[in-house]
Amino acid sequence: MTRKSRFLAAPYLVWLAIFTIIPLALIVVFAFTTTVTVDETGRIITAEELLSAEADGVVLGELTEKTVFTLDNITATSAYMPVMVRSIWLALIATVLCLVIGYPTAYLISRLTFSRQKMMLMLVMLPMWMNFLLRTYAWMTLLERNGWINKLLGLIGLGPFEMINTQGAVVLGMVYNYLPFMILPLYSIMTKIDNSVLEAAGDLGCNPIKTFSRVVWPLSLPGVATGITMVFVPAISTFIISRMLGGGTNMLIGDLIDLQFLGNAYNPNLGAAISLVLMAVILLCMSITNALDNEDMEGGALL
Amino acid sequence: MKATRIFSAFFTVIMLLTLLTAAPPVFALESGWEIDYSDYDWTRLAGDNVTLNVYNWGEYMSLDGGDGEFDVNGEFEKLTGIKVNYTNFASNEELYAKLHSGGSTYDILIPSDYMIGRLIDEGLLEKLDFDNIPNFGNVFDIYKSPEYDPANEYSVPYLSGIIGIVYNTTLVDKDDDVETWDILWDEKYANNILMFSNSRDAFMISCFRLGYSPNTTDENELRAAAEELKKQKLLVQAYVMDEIYDKMGGGEAALAPYYNGDAAAMIADNPDLAFAIPREGTNHFVDAFCIPKGSKNKEAAEIYINFLCETLVALKNSQFVGYMTPVKTAYEALTPEQQANTMVYPSDEILKNTVTYTTLSPAAKNLIDSLWTEILSEVGASPWMTPVVLIAAVGISLWINIRRYVKKKTATN
């Protein structure tokens, strides 16, 4: 790297410092601190003491608030492990479904003529022209008990089915919203696989299955890794999909964080601690997917 | 450039002159309404180029959406020359979070009772100068010096209402008693019940049902109320706020607790719906105007509050949003049919059986918050789960990445 190119990176480094590193540091600080009530002597007054003093009408003297270091927020998030597990589980299912649907789609698109490829890509992107919230809201009216799908099924004597407010609906919302993020990186890597490579594999005696498993799949791994990350990360931290399609009873980790910041339970310290755990999970996921294409991922991968 | 500047200066002078000289004692509003404005100096800030930031609930003021409704903010701007920048919030807690994190400057807030008390306690509100708000005299005495603002120094009531049960008459059995909170725990309606997604209202219902005060700070009572809410969760279809319009309107659910004014709007859309007020008692809420600390336009804000307490303006707002007006002269200006509409103006008997929220102590509030999070997300696992998972996740990631790095190094060497 020359001196000049280093200089060119300065704007991004400033951006990185202000909008990534400082907020990250703040989250860590919030996660490991809490505000406590102390009296004049500096003794910490617990919530139970405050409650009982209030009930008995006792005045505890001059009380002030202080920020202290604590591990309580981190241990408190343990209680929400079932939510965490559910988020990981649903995001995982959604990611696998996206891969299963997206992989053949991306492969087929990459084998079309150039003008057709453009057209198909536009079709993949088309739903994203509409606002994310509206798209999810539309699924609500489709899936409802008196919604369009149940009305249609009712015409042929089926149903009504309970579709809205289930985990299935949440996964559907994730797959629908994040599928383009799987198809696009896969497509961009697959267009680079030359047809002549496939022909060579055939000439050397590979049947179509072997061509796929020994040529196409290994060459597309960087795209798979990118696609998985780009679907899994937003899916695990979503909150609006689970609120609209899950009815608030299928709470995800994103809802829990939202609840601590903008929702009812205003507790930024706990919210920051949950975010920290979420970040660790995402870090793990990205490390694993990066390891997936570790051998020779020179070029290609978007991330 | 210069020419336009001269022109705009000239224009401003003309504007000012017309405003100062032509302000008539009786100000005829464009929409044909007439108010006697002679007893108050509305235009004193007209030339100061003031913009007032108003932060209100959504759908909670008579504004012209293109259908010729009385436009409160438009009329105010025309009358006083003060610009209004109007924005909305969805819950008291959202307003609190915005205010608490700083950075945003509002001049007028319209939170509910218990939140006003909390904002006063935390020193986030400015004392009002009631000399600028003579219309406060129009307010019913029962709305003066409320529990959340005992000396009545910080707030002026805007609208008030009560919580009841909206139900779909085609889905609820005629013989079932809807005038009790118990019906929200009736297993017959499993998966047909909607519930508040805000903790204060949800706990209010559970407390009334158990015979406690909704303002209880007793730990055992709060835990018992939370237990009941956990049992109810198995029957609840969804936890909602504004989504209720869609769901009740479309016949998605049979029963849902909600605010009376919104219920009236829902019934207007779907005649199958009806509204019942549980006899165990319910919450009577008051939303009131406040000025946050740090407002740069305090006097303009007080002029705004005074304007909204004008008989006609209060009347229009009450008619538009369907909630009770605390302004006596506005109530008296209602038609007898409107006064007799018990959905908007419940009888004194019902109002006697209601409780207004008080501000809970931080300790009690924290307890409710954590109980509420517990209700919404099943809770389990030992406290060491997270630290272990956290360390494991970071450890494995490090190991994977270091291994990759080493591999790459050896490959290049």
Contacts between the chains, C-beta under 8 A, distances in Angstrom:
chain1	res1	chain2	res2	distance
A	37	B	362	7.8
A	47	B	363	4.4
A	47	B	366	6.1
A	47	B	367	6.9
A	48	B	219	7.6
A	48	B	363	8.0
A	50	B	361	6.6
A	50	B	362	7.5
A	50	B	363	3.9
A	51	B	217	6.4
A	51	B	219	5.9
A	51	B	361	7.4
A	51	B	363	4.8
A	51	B	364	6.4
A	51	B	367	7.3
A	54	B	217	6.1
A	54	B	361	5.4
A	54	B	363	7.1
A	54	B	364	7.6
A	55	B	217	6.9
A	55	B	218	6.8
A	71	B	387	7.7
A	74	B	386	5.6
A	74	B	387	5.9
A	74	B	390	7.0
A	75	B	383	4.0
A	75	B	384	7.2
A	75	B	386	6.4
A	75	B	387	6.7
A	76	B	383	7.4
A	77	B	386	4.6
A	78	B	381	5.1
A	78	B	382	6.4
A	78	B	383	4.7
A	78	B	384	6.8
A	78	B	385	4.0
A	78	B	386	4.2
A	78	B	387	7.8
A	79	B	374	7.2
A	79	B	379	4.5
A	79	B	380	7.2
A	79	B	381	6.6
A	79	B	383	7.6
A	80	B	373	7.7
A	80	B	377	5.6
A	80	B	379	7.0
A	81	B	380	6.7
A	81	B	381	4.1
A	81	B	385	5.0
A	81	B	386	7.0
A	81	B	389	7.7
A	82	B	377	6.8
A	82	B	378	4.9
A	82	B	379	7.2
A	82	B	380	5.6
A	82	B	381	7.1
A	83	B	377	4.4
A	83	B	378	7.6
A	84	B	389	7.9
A	140	B	246	7.6
A	141	B	246	8.0
A	144	B	247	7.8
A	144	B	250	6.5
A	144	B	252	5.5
A	145	B	252	5.5
A	146	B	250	5.5
A	146	B	251	5.5
A	146	B	252	6.3
A	162	B	191	7.3
A	164	B	252	7.9
A	165	B	237	5.8
A	165	B	238	5.4
A	244	B	243	7.6
A	247	B	237	6.1
A	247	B	238	3.0
A	247	B	239	6.9
A	247	B	240	7.7
A	248	B	197	5.5
A	248	B	238	5.4
A	248	B	239	3.3
A	248	B	240	6.8
A	248	B	376	7.0
A	249	B	233	6.8
A	249	B	236	6.3
A	249	B	237	7.8
A	249	B	238	6.4
A	249	B	239	6.7
A	249	B	376	7.9
A	251	B	376	5.3
A	251	B	377	4.7
A	255	B	376	7.7
A	256	B	373	7.0
A	256	B	377	6.1
A	259	B	373	6.2
A	259	B	376	7.3
A	260	B	373	7.9
A	261	B	97	6.4
A	262	B	93	7.3
A	262	B	94	5.6
A	262	B	97	5.5
A	263	B	91	7.9
A	263	B	93	6.4
A	264	B	91	7.4
A	264	B	93	5.1
A	264	B	197	7.8
A	264	B	198	5.3
A	264	B	199	4.5
A	264	B	200	7.5
A	264	B	369	6.6
A	264	B	372	6.0
A	265	B	199	7.0
A	265	B	369	3.6
A	265	B	370	6.9
A	265	B	372	5.9
A	265	B	373	5.1
A	266	B	93	6.0
A	266	B	96	6.4
A	266	B	97	6.0
A	266	B	100	7.6
A	266	B	369	7.1
A	267	B	366	7.6
A	267	B	369	6.3
A	267	B	370	8.0
A	276	B	390	7.4
A	277	B	386	5.9
A	277	B	389	7.0
A	277	B	390	5.8
A	280	B	389	7.5
A	280	B	390	5.2
A	280	B	393	4.1
A	280	B	394	5.5
A	280	B	397	7.9
A	281	B	389	8.0
A	281	B	393	5.8
A	283	B	393	6.6
A	283	B	394	6.8
A	283	B	397	4.8
A	284	B	393	4.3
A	284	B	394	7.8
A	284	B	396	5.8
A	284	B	397	5.0
A	286	B	397	7.7
A	287	B	396	7.1
A	287	B	397	3.9
A	287	B	400	4.3
A	287	B	401	5.7
A	288	B	400	6.7
A	290	B	400	7.5
A	290	B	401	7.6
A	290	B	404	7.2
A	291	B	400	5.0
A	291	B	403	7.9
A	291	B	404	6.3
A	294	B	404	5.1
A	294	B	407	7.0
